[in-house]
Amino acid sequence: MNTFENFNLKEELAVKGRKVYGFIPLAQRPNGTWVNLPVMMAIGAEDGPTIVVDACAHGDEYEGCEGIIEAFRRADPAVMKGNLVCVPAVHAEAFAEMKRYSTLDFVPIDLNRTYPGQEKGYLTQSVADYYFNNIVKHADGLITIHGGGNYLYLEPVTLYQSYGDEISARSRAMAEAFGLDALWRNQVCEPQNGILDELAYTAGIPAITPEIGGQTTRATNREENVSRIADGVFNVLRLWKILDGEVKRFDSQYHVDVQYIYAKHGGIHKPQKKGGQRVKKGDTLSIITNLFGEEVDRVLSPIDGRVIGYWAYTVSQPRSWVYMVGRELEE
Ligand SMILES: [Zn+2]
């Protein structure tokens, strides 16, 4: 393992046909240990595009982290025309803390709401700035992996950009190649919200956000989800012709436009619909009771659609979202 004191991705990628990995030290903690950015590079023997893949922008979303480690393990630079740059935990602090956020910031900051970051901001803002400017900007395509983390159930779903241009078409092709069933069409780009795939789009980089796994599935589907991610990364490498071979197609994919559905009151939240299930407008999604078992809220679906995810924890908070329903779209 290396420590990259003065990391320069362009210089690293210029030395062909090798695998190299290690920590980029970013800042020192009071106890003298370092906040690091882990990076793994499979640098093809021949020139070609660079795909960047990351996970754990939210610290508790571990499937992407393990899937990336597996993809890097499988990668063979000798047969690659281009590069795979892997960041298994963008927010390595939140990863270690087993939380969505890191507590090192004075107040919690969501890494995936703070791009392009601030070099002289709080720790999480500086991680965003470093990662975006020193790694993401060198990418021809970006795969930024999320998941259900500690509290959510999610159907495996890949978000892609859809603004009717060439970058969007590339983003959609990457989403299809990644291989998850549900494809979440994002038609609103609001870079001021600080979300990485939208910032990548504004920088001219096609990007997808696969969402897969979470604590609710780890006892039963952990290995399966990890290998689906590694398979997805490899199929995207074939799409970009970094690897030879036919791009695998998936017949069961469907496109959705996802809405978050909020409850007014918190309490004991009882999900009434399962992931992937079709719902009608007006169907009950969740019943929320108080500590005496009395109903305090009932959350109805505002649309016809399919359940893409829901808050899977027993307790839910007031004014927080409890369901994600996807309106099915024509191809
Ligand atoms: Zn996330």
Boltz pocket constraint, residues with backbone or C-beta under 6 A from the ligand:
constraints:
  - pocket:
      binder: B
      contacts: [[A, 57], [A, 58], [A, 61], [A, 112], [A, 145], [A, 146], [A, 147]]
      max_distance: 6.0
